[in-house]
Structures are given as C-alpha cells and as structure tokens.
Amino acid sequence: MQGQNLVTNNVSVVEGEMAIISCRVKNNDDSVIQLLNPNRQTIYFRDVRPLKDSRFQLVNFSDNELLVSLSNVSLSDEGRYVCQLYTDPPQEAYADITVLVPPGNPILESREEIVSEGNETEITCTAMGSKPASTIKWMKGDQPLQGEATVEELYDRMFTVTSRLRLTVSKEDDGVAVICIIDHPAVKDFQAQKYLEVQYKPEVQIVVEFPEGLTREGENLELTCKAKGKPQPHQINWLKVDDDFPSHTMISGSDLFIENLNKSFNGTYRCVASNLVGEAYDDYILYVYDVLTTTPPPTTTTINAFQDSRADGAPQKIDHAVIGGIVAVVVFAMLCLLIVLGRYFARHKGTYFTHEAKGADDAADADTAIINAEGGHNNSDDKKEYYI
C-alpha cells in the first residue's frame, strides 16, 4: 500500500513465528518516521521504542526505512499497523498483519476396520482449529477421490473441517492406501493415511499335476485345487457334477487322484472352496483317450484342456444358435425345391382337341355316324382335355 512518498507491505505470518514490518520512504526530506500498532500506540519513533513490548525489535533504521520485527506472533497481534511520516500534511501507509493458525494433526477414522468386497465403507478426516479453514483432498493410491466436507466456525475466526469419503471396495483395494491431504497456507505436505483391509471370496484354479499330455486309458490322473482368498479358505471340497466319483478315486485335502483311467470316468470334476465371504469353484472336464491316441480329434481338442474358473457359480449353457441355424438352412432348401418343381410342372402343361361330328351321337348305326362325321369338323364344338 502506498501514500505520496511512503510505502509498506501486508504481512501473513504463522502463529508463533516472526513478522517483519517495513516502512519505506521515497525521496525523504529528513521527515520523521514512526510505526503505530492497531490501537495507534507508537511502537517506534525513529529508532526509539516507547512501547514496552520487547517482542518488537528494531531491525534497521535510516532516513529512508524503518524496519521492525515482531517475534512470537499471536492472534491478538493481528490487525492494521500504521507507518506514519511527519510531513505537512502527515502521510500514512497501512500494513495488515494476518495471523495463520495451522490445523492440528488430521484425525482419520473409518466406520469399519475390515470391509467385504462389494460393500461400501465410510472414512472421515478432520482438520481441527485452523485459520483460515483448511481444504481436505482424498487419494486412493494415485487416484483422486471426492469427499463431502462440512465446516464448523469456532472462536476468533477459527475453523474445524470434516470431510467424509464413501467408497465401494473390491478385492483389488486390499492393502491400498487411502490418503487424507490437508491443504492450508500455514502447512505443507500435511496428510494422514489408512490402508484398506478388504475381505474377498476365494479364487479357485485346478492344476493338472499328472499326466502332462493327454489322459489315456490305464493311466492315472492327479489334480490339485489351488484356492486363495481373504480370509484363507477354510474348506475345499471335490465333487463330480451330476455323477458319483469312480471307485478308484482318492481325495486328500486339495488333491484328487484317480487310478487306472477308463472312458466311463469321463465327466466334469469340480473343486469348491469357501470362506466367510462366500464360495467359488473351478471345473475340470475329463476326457479319456484310447491308449494309442497321440493327438486328440479336432472336435475334442479343447475338451481335455478345458478349465473354467467361476466365482459366481453360473452354470454352463448349451449354444443352441448352431442347431437353429442348421434347421433354418434345411427348411429354406426344401422351400426352394418346392418352388422349382411347381414352376417346372406349370411350364409343361398341354392341351389337345377331339373333334366329334355333330349329330354322331344320334346316328342309328356306325355307318350313319361315319357319314355324318365327314366334313363335320367345322361345325363341331371343341372339347379340351388336359394332361399333366
């Protein structure tokens, strides 16, 4: 802020730190400089301090500058300070001191310590007793999130800010840090964080331990069910879908062993794992080949290798689209054949005429009928007969 020849600056200072107040004169003509507090009490008159407050100290005095420090600043020191130059008329310039109060350590709280996947949780972050009010930002890992903030005004223009973050968690969020970042002019890199603990149902995978290639008659089969979840699955069960296990089957925990394979053992073998959150399963479709088979037939190439890990328990569905397409093609071909045959017969339809003499039916005998028929074609009616 500037008068005719007098210059000063506004000051922002953190509570408890030091503020520097500067009164500068341009083209001074030996006029006296003095500094007044917000109550217009003289702090310094030239280089003399009439005010009995030892926190004010002279930093520099000259004809062009009066520089004063104020240590251990408190909220009561906030206000407008006056630089005064004794001229005719006197000149004044004003320096506003703003005291910043940093918030206390952020308080981070969560509604639940442990959350199951797919559920919503709420985390609150509180920045208490700051001036001005703090701004709270959220991060989940490196992803910014939006919270809902409320501001409460206290005394002496002090504020407490609380931000609530609601989010739905997945198993990928387990162990991820949720960070509350406090943005305030009095502090930098002020934050608190909490690591999410997410429980999720098992992930199941069946691994073929033996054989390495095709499953042939007379060989053995060894399967291992690998399941992980949080908490760790407490139960793993084997079953054969829609059938009983072969008599040569042995089950030991997560391992399934079948001796002396034959084609009657074909089918779907399922491993089911469960924990407190839920259950999931994986299927292995067994197809036993002849002993001499070296490569699977084209139609069964994928059967032996099929493994489908399902966490939602959805059953398999037969694809009827192929069957429907074949039926449609057959019906279309039959319709085309009927149309072609119909057009063929229509083109080969014929007519012929018989000429019977008029009155021949009334003749007394055959000779008379022949005589009456001679030359009688012009007077006879045409009779049409059709053949196909």
Salt bridges, closest charged atoms under 4 A:
ASP53 OD2 - ARG55 NH2 3.30
ASP77 OD2 - ARG55 NH1 2.71
GLU78 OE2 - LYS131 NZ 2.65
GLU78 OE1 - ARG157 NH2 2.55
GLU92 OE2 - ARG40 NH2 2.62
ASP96 OD1 - ARG80 NE 2.91
GLU112 OE2 - ARG111 NE 2.86
GLU113 OE1 - LYS194 NZ 3.07
GLU122 OE1 - ARG166 NE 3.01
GLU148 OE1 - ARG166 NH1 3.54
ASP173 OD1 - LYS140 NZ 3.11
ASP174 OD1 - LYS230 NZ 2.91
GLU203 OE2 - LYS171 NZ 2.42
ASP243 OD2 - LYS240 NZ 3.59
ASP283 OD1 - ARG270 NE 2.66
ASP283 OD2 - ARG310 NH1 3.05
ASP290 OD1 - LYS263 NZ 2.81
ASP308 OD2 - ARG310 NH2 2.01
GLU356 OE1 - LYS383 NZ 3.92
